[in-house]
Amino acid sequence: MKFFSDNAAAVHPQVMDAIIAANQLDSPYDGDALSQALDDRFSQVFGTRVRALWVATGTAANALALSALCPPHKGVICHKMAHIEQDECGAPGFFMHGAKLILADGEGAKLAPDDIARVLGNIRDDVHQVQPACVSITNASEYGLVYTPRQVSAIGDLCKAKGLKLHMDGARFANAVASTGAHPADITWRAGVDMLSFGCVKNGGMNAEAIIVFEPALARELPYLRKRAGQLQSKGRFLAAQLLAMLEDDLWLANAAAANAGAQAIAQAAGDRLLYPVEANEVFVRLTAAEAASLRTQGFEFYDWGEMTDEGGEARFVTAWDQDAATVAPLAAAIAAL
């Protein structure tokens, strides 16, 4: 049983069916009927008029969104463990033409207003230092912690007061919404988020993500940036089909709820081995090297999160839409038996 990443999961059958149904003559690029429907459909989800553009990867969604929010001579404040810093091979800086990621710290890979304020306090307002243009937060965070609407609003208020834009990396946005039960609007634009990278691949998609723009003026350059980045696919209807299928009858939330339930089952079995509260679909567990080897011998695959020693280390388990509480029962039993 594989718990490396929700990227490894199968494509949801309804998404696959939508891809097959899209396999017919239509206009190229984003001129097809499915791509043209995205703005309206996502506007219904978020309760306000939005612009929605498909791209092929989460890295592209983050990097292109930030390139529209931050000019090359400025910077983006983010957590030091943020995906845009740790796992995107410099793509944000590349797409932003050299703009800097300004690193902050915070518990559980989350940022609070005080964390951001400390960084701002160390930046002099003069020509010799990179000035921030944007803040980027990840929901759910890289350690599986979720921002509530109140927490996002507090950051949004700070950004507004400081003249900064706010981006949300929502690779696991569905898991965050399913966890909090919040309306998608309350955790994004009503809380001050200007742009969202809306995850689909980790939640049952094949190769489609979306950039959701809540401020119309910010969307003007994105189609050009997407084309220049090689992300304007000639048969974009196949990406749009996946996103529309995911939104149909709230499949995106049902999938996320199933993954979250699987993570909760593992968390209950792990008990005091847990390193962080489990609020989405990632579980970080304290194991020794021998215990990790024992689990792998039983057929469970997962990542060591740092060095695994005889004294102990961290392991990460990630559940997907097709790994609900019943499916993960063998892993939960194996962890409980350690």
Secondary structure, DSSP 8 states (H G I E B T S, - for coil): -B-S-GGGS---HHHHHHHHHT-S---SBT-SHHHHHHHHHHHHHHTS--EEEEES-HHHHHHHHHHHHS-TTEEEEEETT-HHHHSSTTHHHHHTTT-EEEEE--GGG---HHHHHHHHHTS-SSTTS-EEEEEEEESS-TTS----HHHHHHHHHHHHHHT-EEEEEETTHHHHHHHH---TTTTTGGGT--EEEE--GGGT-SS-EEEEESSGGGGSSHHHHHHHTT---TBTHHHHHHHHHHHGGGHHHHHHHHHHHHHHHHHHHHGGGBSS---SSEEEEEE-HHHHHHHHHTT-B-EE-S---SS-EEEEEE--TT--TTTTHHHHHHHHT-
